[in-house]
Amino acid sequence: MEHQSLVRTRFCESDALGHINNVSFFIYLEQARVDFFIDTQILEDIEDWSFVAASVHCDFKKQAFVNQSLVIKTWVSHIGRTSVKLKHQIFEKINEELIAEGEDVLVSYNVTEQKADPLSEQIKEKLKLYTI
């Protein structure tokens, strides 16, 4: 199963070349992963957030432009002891063209102890529902 987020591109995300700047895609991926964890109730509240990004990657396939609606499909590709790997595909909503593909590695992190924490069994079970 996958989760879908919707993002509408804004003028401030564009650059001198007239398309959405590559940096903006990392903001879209961040929003997609937060939406994923909250909308699926893997985390019940944003205050429960205990993950740090160990890696974020994005491959750009086509240009995006101001005032486009983008659909971001997110799913789990790997569940580790302390981490989860999410995959994303960003599509233009109307014509369904693939704009970009991304990947995040998130680590469950104890801020107080400054170290990785094992994922709880409850979170692992919920994540498994979105593993493709």
PyMOL commands that set and color helices and strands:
alter all, ss='L'
color gray80, all
select helices_A, chain A and resi 11-13+22-39+46-48+121-128
alter helices_A, ss='H'
color red, helices_A
select strands_A, chain A and resi 3-8+51-60+69-79+83-92+98-110+115-116
alter strands_A, ss='S'
color yellow, strands_A
deselect
rebuild
show_as cartoon
